[in-house]
Amino acid sequence: MVGYAFMGAAHSQAWRTVNRVFDLPARVRMVAVCGRDAEKVSAAAGRLGWDEAVTDWRALIARDDIDLIDICTPGDSHAEIAIAALAAGKHVLCEKPLANTVAEAEAMTAAAQAARANGARAMCGYNYRRVPAVSLMAQLVAAGRIGTIRHVRAAYLQDWIVDPQFPLVWRLRREIAGSGALGDIGAHIVDLTQFVTGQRITGVNAMTETFIAERPLPAGSSGLSATTDDGGAVTGAVTVDDAALFLARLDGGAVATYEASRFATGRKNGLTVEINGSRGSVVFDLERLNELQFYDATVPTAEQGFRRILVTEAAHPYMSAWWPPGHIIGYEHSFTHQARDLIEAVATGTDPRPSFEDALQVQRVLDAVEQSAKSGIWAEVRKPHPAP
Ligand SMILES: NC(=O)c1ccc[n+]([C@@H]2O[C@H](COP(=O)([O-])OP(=O)(O)OC[C@H]3O[C@@H](n4cnc5c(N)ncnc54)[C@H](O)[C@@H]3O)[C@@H](O)[C@H]2O)c1
């Protein structure tokens, strides 16, 4: 694994847990973790359960006793690490968004396609697909339970940079993060809604906004937290969006709205998706991730209404491996499910989803959003739109 902070910890937890929960055709051995600071990565290895710590990711790729490289670094290093790992015949799990630009994502996808011929698998970490209620949502939609999809309404809202004195962490710098709220959280709702509907976004009309243009430089930072040590006197420019909003058309005829913001005061990690169809609706709210709201318009009028499905039955996706019905799960379980599906795919020689092709298509949507926000007019998403 490369990177050991927020996602590194979430992925480590998944690798530690997955064989204890799921019956799988292969066993995970957590061989080595890579970071740039020898002391810190060594401490992280002990804390997170890795056998060894190294300071150059190329050392991981060169080893024969490592089969899979898990990339948990910011977007500026995804392409270089993933392409080198795939060329060396390693399987790759890469955090989202796949890359910082469409060109990088295309190169990564080409590398994944070449590596596939040699049996190496590549997957991108859009983990919310693996929340059981989201998987159930996709199953209900695919089974026609809400009929023809008319509306998709998605929002991913956070508030961690509302304070203008919050420092200029890597997520606010285009050269490291690629984009702001758009690629960080907007990318998740693009992938999630395309996964659930089975439809691809074909075009967008967007606006983006950067509310705070200048911020203090950080003394130290990791993930979503940071400190300043000079009272915030030295500042730098914010080079990404703070919020991105867009309308979209999907290739199955649905229309959609998307909102991604880091300025939604009071919203910590508020991800909501509602889908309205000709025969019903489904609603997911990450803050109630064990639940799915389902409105079935085919039952007698007098009995119609949104009902809450508690997604903890053994009949629900992934849940038979966990606890008795009603014994709820949380955020980290989506990463364990991601690890499970990747191991299954690697061991059985099938392609895991979301593939790099899927993640490249998300990248093209993000690119269209930025183009439209700049031009003020509709932007088509570059083709091809691979099958969902
Ligand atoms: N799936 C999700 O829900 C989710 C959530 C958060 C972040 N992410 C994604 O995960 C990735 C990492 O985000 P994070 O929040 O974990 O960031 P983070 O700042 O918490 O951790 C980044 C880690 O990468 C290391 N690193 C940075 N550049 C490196 C390099 N060149 N070589 C080796 N190590 C390097 C840092 O030292 C740190 O350990 C990003 O792509 C982000 O978009 C995904």
The ligand as an SDF file (V2000), in Angstrom:
LIG
                    3D

 44 48  0  0  0  0  0  0  0  0999 V2000
  -13.0500    6.5150   -1.2070 N   0  0  0  0  0  0  0  0  0  0  0  0
  -13.2340    7.5470   -0.4150 C   0  0  0  0  0  0  0  0  0  0  0  0
  -14.2930    7.7060    0.1720 O   0  0  0  0  0  0  0  0  0  0  0  0
  -12.1250    8.5200   -0.1820 C   0  0  0  0  0  0  0  0  0  0  0  0
  -12.0930    9.3330    0.9610 C   0  0  0  0  0  0  0  0  0  0  0  0
  -11.0080   10.1860    1.1440 C   0  0  0  0  0  0  0  0  0  0  0  0
   -9.9960   10.2460    0.2110 C   0  0  0  0  0  0  0  0  0  0  0  0
  -10.0700    9.4680   -0.9140 N   0  0  0  0  0  0  0  0  0  0  0  0
   -8.9920    9.5150   -1.9170 C   0  0  0  0  0  0  0  0  0  0  0  0
   -7.8600    8.8500   -1.3750 O   0  0  0  0  0  0  0  0  0  0  0  0
   -6.6550    9.4830   -1.8120 C   0  0  0  0  0  0  0  0  0  0  0  0
   -5.8500    9.8960   -0.5880 C   0  0  0  0  0  0  0  0  0  0  0  0
   -6.6410   10.7720    0.2220 O   0  0  0  0  0  0  0  0  0  0  0  0
   -6.4900   10.8080    1.8250 P   0  0  0  0  0  0  0  0  0  0  0  0
   -7.6640   11.5150    2.3490 O   0  0  0  0  0  0  0  0  0  0  0  0
   -6.1750    9.4550    2.3110 O   0  0  0  0  0  0  0  0  0  0  0  0
   -5.2150   11.7570    1.9360 O   0  0  0  0  0  0  0  0  0  0  0  0
   -4.2370   11.8930    3.2030 P   0  0  0  0  0  0  0  0  0  0  0  0
   -3.6080   13.2480    3.0960 O   0  0  0  0  0  0  0  0  0  0  0  0
   -4.9550   11.5140    4.4670 O   0  0  0  0  0  0  0  0  0  0  0  0
   -3.1420   10.7730    2.9170 O   0  0  0  0  0  0  0  0  0  0  0  0
   -2.3070   10.8150    1.8010 C   0  0  0  0  0  0  0  0  0  0  0  0
   -1.1210    9.8800    2.0650 C   0  0  0  0  0  0  0  0  0  0  0  0
   -0.3280    9.8140    0.8810 O   0  0  0  0  0  0  0  0  0  0  0  0
    1.0440   10.0420    1.2380 C   0  0  0  0  0  0  0  0  0  0  0  0
    1.7050   10.5500    0.0280 N   0  0  0  0  0  0  0  0  0  0  0  0
    1.4230   11.6870   -0.6460 C   0  0  0  0  0  0  0  0  0  0  0  0
    2.2060   11.7760   -1.7580 N   0  0  0  0  0  0  0  0  0  0  0  0
    2.9730   10.6580   -1.7650 C   0  0  0  0  0  0  0  0  0  0  0  0
    3.9690   10.1650   -2.6390 C   0  0  0  0  0  0  0  0  0  0  0  0
    4.3210   10.8390   -3.7370 N   0  0  0  0  0  0  0  0  0  0  0  0
    4.5580    8.9670   -2.3300 N   0  0  0  0  0  0  0  0  0  0  0  0
    4.2020    8.2840   -1.2280 C   0  0  0  0  0  0  0  0  0  0  0  0
    3.2460    8.7040   -0.3720 N   0  0  0  0  0  0  0  0  0  0  0  0
    2.6590    9.8740   -0.6350 C   0  0  0  0  0  0  0  0  0  0  0  0
    0.9660   10.9900    2.4080 C   0  0  0  0  0  0  0  0  0  0  0  0
    2.1560   10.9990    3.1510 O   0  0  0  0  0  0  0  0  0  0  0  0
   -0.2180   10.3520    3.1760 C   0  0  0  0  0  0  0  0  0  0  0  0
    0.2140    9.2170    3.9020 O   0  0  0  0  0  0  0  0  0  0  0  0
   -7.0770   10.6360   -2.7120 C   0  0  0  0  0  0  0  0  0  0  0  0
   -7.0700   10.2030   -4.0380 O   0  0  0  0  0  0  0  0  0  0  0  0
   -8.5070   10.9160   -2.2600 C   0  0  0  0  0  0  0  0  0  0  0  0
   -9.3270   11.4940   -3.2680 O   0  0  0  0  0  0  0  0  0  0  0  0
  -11.0850    8.6070   -1.1120 C   0  0  0  0  0  0  0  0  0  0  0  0
  1  2  1  0
  2  3  2  0
  2  4  1  0
  4  5  1  0
  4 44  2  0
  5  6  2  0
  6  7  1  0
  7  8  2  0
  8  9  1  0
  8 44  1  0
  9 10  1  0
  9 42  1  0
 10 11  1  0
 11 12  1  0
 11 40  1  0
 12 13  1  0
 13 14  1  0
 14 15  2  0
 14 16  1  0
 14 17  1  0
 17 18  1  0
 18 19  2  0
 18 20  1  0
 18 21  1  0
 21 22  1  0
 22 23  1  0
 23 24  1  0
 23 38  1  0
 24 25  1  0
 25 26  1  0
 25 36  1  0
 26 27  1  0
 26 35  1  0
 27 28  2  0
 28 29  1  0
 29 30  1  0
 29 35  2  0
 30 31  1  0
 30 32  2  0
 32 33  1  0
 33 34  2  0
 34 35  1  0
 36 37  1  0
 36 38  1  0
 38 39  1  0
 40 41  1  0
 40 42  1  0
 42 43  1  0
M  CHG  2   8   1  16  -1
M  END
$$$$
